[in-house]
Amino acid sequence: MSKYHEPMLLHPSRLFSSVGTSGTNASEDVKNIQKMMMDAGYQQATGRHLSINGQCGQQTIEAIHWYQRLLNMHPSGLVHPVDSAFMVALENAAPGWRPRHQHGPLRVMEGQITFDAEGADYVTAVAPFRQYRTPYFSRILHWPTDVSSGVTLGRGYDMGNRSTGEVFATLRGAGLEEYKASLCSRAAGLKGRLAGEFVKVYGPLVGEITHQQQIRLFEMAHREKLEYTRGVYSRVSRRIPDAPTWQSIEQQIRDVLVDIFFQGVENAEALFRAAIKGKSALIELIRASSIYMSYESNRKRLRYLK
């Protein structure tokens, strides 16, 4: 038997020694980190070029600092082999990204019509952020290109009108990793062009969420909108003679009402009056609204009510 061994192949997204300030700085590991940071968009985000030469100089340490701050990590300038969050974030942002979680649940307990309309589970372009039109691949950060919309994750979780603390707490509650929730919380309050720019820089680092995380996130967002819709109905229905309670309204009609509020209601009182009269009246109101009909090909409310 030969006494020689096959040479060890380095994993393209794994370190075997520390890199950075006072690190071991093995040439192959340094080169690995340098390439990953450049592939993750370091030059596009900062305007600074980083040479992939295997030498851990000041430029490399500054780049490590930059990503550590971006990921809400201690900016030590040193990356250890066990710093998995750092490595995974860079790997997520590499070119040629494809979903890791190919299969998973796409059914929810309530609000299926909204869940289905708020995204898709397939990628329509090579890069995750080159989506030209709905439906979007929803398990990454995206922006619906509407000036009133914010950075969105999953099936309709829009961060444009939320606080930093709220976004962080909700995403952690949905099971997202701490660094991902922390990154996303920076999108709180951003809308329009700023939201689009955020997706370009931070989206690749956040990467993909799982199917189960998406469902939990949707359930929280939908429950919030359901309570809001029910509250508005409670106030408006006082002005409508013999208005039934919210729970007395047919389930399909309630689902459509919440879906309309999820996206944007035109006239709440007119909407509720039609809903109280029944499916036919609600269908007629939707058809008469140019706003609602402009979304019908994606929302499919009329088909759901028939």
N, C-alpha and C positions, 0 to 999 in steps of 0.2 A: 504494500500500500504506500502511496506517495506521501512523503512528509510535508508536502506543500499544500496549502489551503487556497481555495478560491478567494480572490480579493473581496473585501466587504464593500457592498454597494450602499452608498449613502442615500437615505430616503430624501426626496426633494423637499419635504416639509417637516423635517425632523433635525434637531440638533443633537450632537453627541458630546458637546462641551459648551461652556458659557461663552457668550459673545458680548463685547462692549467694555465699559469701564472696568479695569482690573480683572477682566475675564481671561480665560485660557486663549481665546482668539485663534483657534486652529484655522488655517487658511480656508479649508473647504467649508467649515461652518460659517465663517465670516462671509464667504462668497454666497453661500446659501441664503443667509439673512439679507444681504444686499440685494440679491435678485428678487427675493420675495417682496421686499419693501418697494422696489421699483415697479414690479408687476402689479402691486396693490395700488398704484397710482400716486406714488410719492411726488414725482416730478410734476404731474398735472395739478396736484393739490397745493404744492408749495412753490413751484417754479424753480426748484433746486434739483440739479442732476446729481446722482450718486453713482460713482464708478463701481463696477462689479469686478474688483481686482483681488479680493481675499485679504486686503489690508484694513485693519480696523483703525482708521484715523478719525479725526474730529468730525468729518462729514458723516461717517457711519454712526458715530455716537449721537450726533445731533438728530439724525433720522430716527434712531431708536427712541430718543427722548420724545420726539414729535409724536410717534405712534403710541408711546406709553401714555402721554397726556391725553391724546385722542381717545384712548380706550379707558380713561379714568384709572390708570395704574400709577403706582409710585414711579416718578420719572428718574429712575436710578441710572439709566443709560446702560443697564446690564440685562441681558436676556439669558435665562437658564434653560436647560433642556426640559425642565418640568413646567415651564411657563406656557401651558397649553392654550390658554385664552389668547395670548399674544400670537402664537403660531396659527391657531385656527382662524383668527380674524384676518391675518394676512393671506392665508390659503383661500379663504372665502372670496377675497377680492382679486384673485388671480384671473388672468384671461381664460376664456373657454369654460367658464363656470357652467355647471349643469346641476339640476336638483339632485340631492342625495337621497331624499325620501321620495321614492318613486310611487309608492302606494300607501294609502292610509284612508281613514274614515272621512267622508264628505257629507254625512247626514247629521243634522242637529235636532234637538228635541223640539224646538219651536223657532219659527221664522225661516223655514226652508226656502221660501220664495225669495227672501232677501239675501240669504246666504248664497244661493245660486246666482243671483244677479250681480253680486258684489265682487266677482272674480272668477278665475278659472284655475285649474290645476295642471296646466301644461304650459310650456314655454313656447312663445311664438317668435322668438328671435334668438340669435346666438348669445348676446349679452343680456343679462336679466333686466337691464334698465333701458332697453331699446324697444319699448312697447309703443306702437303707433296708435293704437285704438283699443277700446274695451272689446272683449273682456281681458282683464289683466291677469297675469300670473300673480296670484295674491300672496303667496307665502314669502315675499320679500318686500322691502320698502318700495313704495311707488307713489307717484303723484298723478292724480287724474287730469292734470293740465288745465284745471279750472282755477281762475283767480281767487275764488272763494274757498278752494279746497286746500287742505294742508297735507303734510306727509302722512301717508296711510299705510297700515300694515294689516295683513290678513283681509278678511271680508268686511271692509268698511270701517276699520278703527282709524278714524281721522284725528290727528293730534293738533290740528290747527286752532281749536278753541279750548285746549286743555293746558293745565299747568304742568311744570316739570315734575313736581311730586306726584301728581295724579298719573301721568304717563308711566313713570317708573313703578309705582305701586301696582298699577293695573297689569303691566307686562310681567312683573315678577309673579303676580297672582295667577297669570296665565301659564306660568312655568318657564318663562324665558330666562336664560342665563343672566347673571347680574351685569356682566359687561355689555350685553346686548341691550338690556333694559336701560342701562345708564347712557349708552350712545343714543338710543331712540328718544330719551327724555330731553335731549338737546333740541329736538324738533318741535317741542311744545311752543305753540303760538305762531309758528311759521306758516305763511300762506303764499300762494302765487309763485313768482320767480324764485324767492328764497327757499321755498319748499322744494322746488325742482333742483336747485343747486345742492341742497342738503342731501337729496337722494343720490346724486352723482358722487359726492365725496364719501358719505357715511354708509350708504346702502350696501356697497360691496363688502364693507367690514362687518356689517351686521349679518349679512348672508341670509340663509333660509331658516324659517321656523318650521317646526314639525306640523303634521296634520292635526295632532291632538292639541298642540298649543294654539293653532288657528281656531279650532272649535271652542276652546275655553275663552279665548279673546273675543270671539264673536258672541258667545253667550252672554258675556258681561256687557258688551256694547249694545246688544239687542235688548237685554233686560232693562238697561238704562233708557233706551228709546221707547220701549213698551210702557214703562212707568210714566214717562213724559207725555206720551200720546194719551194714555188713560187719564192723566191729570188734566190735560187740555179738554178732553171730552167731558170730564166731570164738570168743568166750569161752563163750557159752551152749552151743554145739554140742558142746563137750567133755564135757558131761554127758549127751548124747544118743547112745546106741549107734548105730554105723554111720552117723553123720550125714555127708552129702556135703559137699564143699567148696562155698563160696559160688558159684563159677563153674559148678558142676555143676547148680545149681538152674535150672529153666526161667526164661527171661527174663521172661515175663509175671508169674510169681510174684515174682521179684526186684523188678520194677517196683512191684508192689502193696505189698511189704514196705517199700520205701523211701518210698512215698507215705504209708503208715501212720505211719512214724517221722517223716515230714515234718510231720504234723499232730499226732501224739501217740499213743504206743503204750500199750495197757492192760496187757498181760502178755506180755513179750517171749518168755519160754520157751514158753508155750502157743502163741504166734503162730508161732514157728519150728518147733515140733513139727508143727503142722498144715501148714505150708508144705512140710516135708520129705515128708509123706505125699502131697502133690499138690494139684491145683486143687480137687478136690471137698471135701477136708478143710478147706482154707483158706476156701472159700465157706461151708461149714457153720459154721466158727468166727466169721466176720464176721456171719452171720445171727443167731447166738446172742448177739452182743454188742449191747446197747442203745446203747452209746457209738458203735461203728462204724456201726451202722445209722442213727443220728441224722444222720450225714453222707453217707449213701449216695446220696441224691438228687442231691448235688452232685459227689461223688467218682466215682461210677459204677464202683466196683471189681468188683462182681459181674458186670456186663456185660462188663467187660474180661477177666475170667477165663474166661468161658464160650466 
